[in-house]
Amino acid sequence: MTNTPRTTDDAESKPRTFVLASRASKLAQIQTNIVLDALRAAFPSLSFDTSFMSTEGDKNQSQALYLLGGKALWTKELEIALKEKTVDMLVHSLKDVPTVLPDGCEIGAILEREDPVDSLVVKQGLPYKKLEDLPAGSVVGTSSVRRVAQLRRAFPGLQFMDVRGNLNTRLAKLDAADGPFTALILAKAGLVRLGLGDRITDDLHAPVLYHAVSQGALALEIRTDDSQIRGLCEALIHRETQLRCLAERAMLRKLEGGCSVPVGVTTSLTHEESRPDGLKRSLLHITGCVTSIDGSLHVQEALAETVQNPEEAEQLGTRLATLLIDNGAGGILEDISRDREKRANEAKEKER
């Protein structure tokens, strides 16, 4: 649909149609339709529509994510449309959303999470089933420095190469007869949502690989001043996913990490109980780690605490980040920041 601002006269002349927007990729459209179906099921009398657009992260497929900058690459154009009121809700993979949102924007809902782990996908025709099976010198493709940093520690004999593009493009690069890749590391959730779960060779659970913050979860970003939309979003909130992801995002926010910072995490929620006042309390476990890009340094800590609301979950995540920083993660992140600035300056010099 065309992103045309709706006038006051238009709003008064017909019932409101709520527009969900997301990126134009096939996966983003599938995820948007998941949310669309949930909203239509919850509110059958209301009207919903969709809008898709390309973001800077979609347009630049040549440079490594490490050099491109933060997660706003995937959200900036969408947030402009949201703030201009040409759309009402943004559907995101929550792992792509910056931990600090623009003024006037907020997360309205976090939906039930798919399995957040990363998965190994081996080139078609090769017999290998696990990372341990890959011969020394095998090239593993991934655009994530988090994955590379952690896996270099456990698998020093493997080589890692950046690979960009949507999932189908990356799989085509993997399977090309003359391609360099033996395997790829990809988020399981995206493969499953695209119907490509049969390509998964092995799931990589912690402690082999700690997944990205909020990986596998979908979220709705809305305008802070739109109480009607906030009310709709509340029907889609999945409490367990919300508490886990908010703790993870709070940890990352304190660490000041973006998509190019090797921060890994795993969370779980157990012992849920209802109190006489109707409130639920749950034991939230969170383990976080920060790894140097070459894999030589690794700081890992864990905390567990009973929580009953988003604020307490975020406080737990923040405390874990402080513990990580105090025990050496701060130095790793400073080194990464300096290295990223150096590489960015070198890239600019080459362009001149």
ZAMARGU-4260 file (C-alpha; in steps of 0.2 Angstrom, whole numbers, plus 5000, padded with zeros to 4 digits):
<rodrens>
0) 5000/5000/5000 | 5005/5018/4998 | 5011/5027/5013 | 4999/5042/5013 | 4996/5052/5029
5) 4978/5051/5035 | 4969/5067/5037 | 4957/5071/5051 | 4942/5071/5038 | 4947/5054/5033
10) 4948/5048/5051 | 4931/5055/5054 | 4922/5048/5038 | 4926/5030/5041 | 4932/5018/5054
15) 4950/5017/5057 | 4961/5004/5048 | 4976/5000/5058 | 4992/4998/5047 | 5006/4986/5052
20) 5023/4990/5044 | 5039/4980/5042 | 5054/4977/5031 | 5050/4971/5013 | 5060/4954/5015
25) 5050/4938/5013 | 5054/4934/5031 | 5048/4951/5037 | 5032/4949/5028 | 5029/4931/5035
30) 5032/4938/5052 | 5020/4953/5049 | 5007/4941/5043 | 5009/4931/5059 | 5005/4947/5069
35) 4991/4952/5057 | 4982/4935/5060 | 4984/4936/5079 | 4976/4954/5079 | 4962/4949/5067
40) 4958/4934/5078 | 4958/4944/5094 | 4949/4959/5086 | 4938/4952/5072 | 4927/4968/5071
45) 4942/4979/5067 | 4951/4982/5051 | 4970/4979/5048 | 4982/4982/5034 | 5000/4980/5030
50) 5014/4991/5022 | 5032/4985/5018 | 5047/4995/5014 | 5066/4993/5012 | 5078/4999/5025
55) 5096/5004/5024 | 5101/4987/5031 | 5092/4979/5017 | 5099/4990/5004 | 5118/4988/5009
60) 5122/4970/5006 | 5140/4972/5002 | 5148/4979/5018 | 5150/4968/5034 | 5138/4972/5048
65) 5153/4976/5059 | 5157/4991/5049 | 5139/4997/5045 | 5135/5003/5063 | 5120/4999/5075
70) 5103/4991/5074 | 5095/5007/5068 | 5100/5001/5050 | 5085/4990/5051 | 5072/5002/5059
75) 5075/5020/5055 | 5065/5022/5040 | 5051/5012/5048 | 5051/5023/5063 | 5050/5039/5052
80) 5034/5032/5045 | 5027/5028/5062 | 5031/5045/5069 | 5023/5053/5054 | 5007/5043/5057
85) 5007/5034/5040 | 5007/5018/5049 | 5002/5012/5067 | 5013/4998/5072 | 5030/4991/5067
90) 5033/4973/5067 | 5051/4969/5071 | 5062/4954/5074 | 5066/4960/5092 | 5084/4956/5091
95) 5086/4970/5077 | 5078/4983/5088 | 5090/4995/5097 | 5089/4994/5116 | 5085/5013/5116
100) 5070/5019/5105 | 5067/5036/5098 | 5057/5048/5108 | 5039/5045/5106 | 5041/5026/5102
105) 5039/5011/5113 | 5038/4992/5113 | 5019/4989/5113 | 5020/4970/5114 | 5032/4955/5113
110) 5024/4940/5106 | 5028/4921/5110 | 5045/4917/5106 | 5052/4904/5093 | 5067/4893/5099
115) 5080/4907/5100 | 5095/4896/5097 | 5107/4897/5082 | 5108/4882/5070 | 5121/4874/5059
120) 5116/4872/5041 | 5129/4861/5031 | 5131/4862/5012 | 5120/4850/5002 | 5128/4834/4998
125) 5141/4835/5012 | 5140/4821/5026 | 5144/4832/5041 | 5131/4834/5055 | 5139/4844/5069
130) 5153/4857/5070 | 5164/4844/5078 | 5163/4835/5061 | 5169/4849/5050 | 5187/4846/5044
135) 5200/4859/5049 | 5200/4874/5038 | 5182/4872/5034 | 5174/4889/5030 | 5159/4893/5040
140) 5148/4908/5035 | 5140/4920/5047 | 5137/4939/5048 | 5138/4939/5067 | 5153/4943/5076
145) 5145/4936/5092 | 5145/4919/5084 | 5162/4920/5077 | 5169/4926/5093 | 5162/4912/5103
150) 5165/4898/5091 | 5183/4903/5088 | 5186/4898/5106 | 5179/4880/5104 | 5183/4877/5086
155) 5200/4886/5082 | 5203/4875/5067 | 5188/4882/5058 | 5188/4898/5047 | 5174/4911/5047
160) 5168/4922/5033 | 5155/4935/5032 | 5140/4931/5022 | 5125/4944/5019 | 5108/4943/5010
165) 5092/4936/5014 | 5091/4918/5020 | 5087/4911/5002 | 5102/4921/4996 | 5114/4914/5009
170) 5108/4897/5007 | 5111/4898/4988 | 5129/4905/4992 | 5131/4890/5003 | 5126/4877/4991
175) 5135/4884/4975 | 5146/4871/4968 | 5161/4884/4967 | 5156/4892/4984 | 5168/4893/4998
180) 5157/4888/5012 | 5156/4871/5020 | 5142/4877/5032 | 5132/4892/5039 | 5126/4897/5056
185) 5109/4905/5055 | 5095/4909/5068 | 5083/4894/5069 | 5068/4905/5071 | 5070/4912/5054
190) 5073/4896/5045 | 5057/4888/5054 | 5046/4903/5049 | 5052/4902/5031 | 5048/4883/5030
195) 5066/4879/5029 | 5068/4869/5045 | 5073/4854/5036 | 5089/4862/5031 | 5095/4862/5050
200) 5109/4850/5053 | 5111/4854/5071 | 5105/4866/5085 | 5119/4875/5094 | 5114/4877/5112
205) 5123/4885/5126 | 5137/4883/5132 | 5143/4880/5114 | 5134/4896/5108 | 5125/4908/5118
210) 5111/4916/5107 | 5108/4935/5103 | 5098/4946/5114 | 5079/4943/5110 | 5083/4931/5096
215) 5067/4922/5090 | 5055/4935/5097 | 5043/4947/5087 | 5039/4964/5094 | 5027/4978/5090
220) 5034/4996/5091 | 5021/5009/5093 | 5019/5028/5096 | 5019/5032/5115 | 5004/5043/5113
225) 4993/5030/5104 | 4983/5023/5119 | 4971/5014/5107 | 4985/5004/5099 | 4993/5000/5116
230) 4976/4992/5121 | 4977/4981/5105 | 4995/4976/5108 | 4991/4971/5126 | 4981/4956/5119
235) 4996/4949/5111 | 5009/4950/5125 | 5017/4933/5130 | 5022/4935/5148 | 5036/4923/5148
240) 5044/4929/5132 | 5041/4947/5138 | 5050/4945/5155 | 5065/4935/5147 | 5067/4947/5132
245) 5066/4963/5143 | 5080/4956/5155 | 5091/4952/5140 | 5088/4969/5132 | 5092/4978/5149
250) 5108/4968/5150 | 5113/4973/5132 | 5108/4992/5135 | 5119/4993/5150 | 5133/4985/5140
255) 5130/4997/5126 | 5131/4984/5113 | 5124/4983/5096 | 5123/4970/5082 | 5142/4971/5080
260) 5146/4967/5098 | 5149/4949/5103 | 5136/4948/5118 | 5128/4932/5120 | 5114/4926/5132
265) 5102/4913/5138 | 5087/4914/5149 | 5073/4903/5156 | 5058/4906/5167 | 5053/4893/5180
270) 5043/4890/5196 | 5028/4901/5190 | 5016/4903/5205 | 5000/4914/5207 | 4999/4924/5223
275) 4982/4927/5232 | 4982/4945/5225 | 4982/4937/5207 | 5000/4942/5203 | 5012/4929/5196
280) 5030/4927/5202 | 5043/4918/5192 | 5061/4913/5194 | 5070/4921/5180 | 5087/4914/5176
285) 5099/4924/5165 | 5117/4920/5159 | 5126/4933/5149 | 5143/4933/5141 | 5155/4945/5132
290) 5169/4938/5121 | 5183/4947/5112 | 5182/4946/5093 | 5197/4934/5092 | 5189/4923/5105
295) 5204/4925/5117 | 5195/4933/5131 | 5178/4928/5137 | 5168/4934/5152 | 5152/4925/5158
300) 5141/4927/5173 | 5124/4921/5178 | 5110/4927/5190 | 5093/4921/5195 | 5079/4930/5204
305) 5061/4929/5207 | 5051/4943/5197 | 5033/4947/5194 | 5034/4962/5182 | 5044/4969/5167
310) 5052/4982/5178 | 5060/4968/5190 | 5065/4958/5174 | 5074/4973/5168 | 5083/4977/5184
315) 5089/4959/5184 | 5097/4961/5167 | 5105/4977/5172 | 5113/4970/5187 | 5120/4955/5177
320) 5127/4968/5165 | 5136/4977/5179 | 5143/4961/5185 | 5150/4957/5168 | 5158/4974/5167
325) 5165/4973/5184 | 5173/4956/5180 | 5181/4961/5164 | 5168/4964/5150 | 5171/4982/5151
330) 5189/4981/5144 | 5183/4969/5130 | 5170/4981/5124 | 5182/4996/5125 | 5194/4986/5114
335) 5180/4982/5102 | 5174/5000/5101 | 5192/5006/5097 | 5194/4992/5084 | 5177/4996/5075
340) 5182/5015/5074 | 5198/5010/5067 | 5191/4999/5054 | 5177/5012/5050 | 5190/5025/5047
345) 5200/5014/5036 | 5185/5010/5025 | 5182/5029/5023 | 5199/5031/5018 | 5198/5018/5004
350) 5182/5026/4998 | 5191/5043/4995
</rodrens>
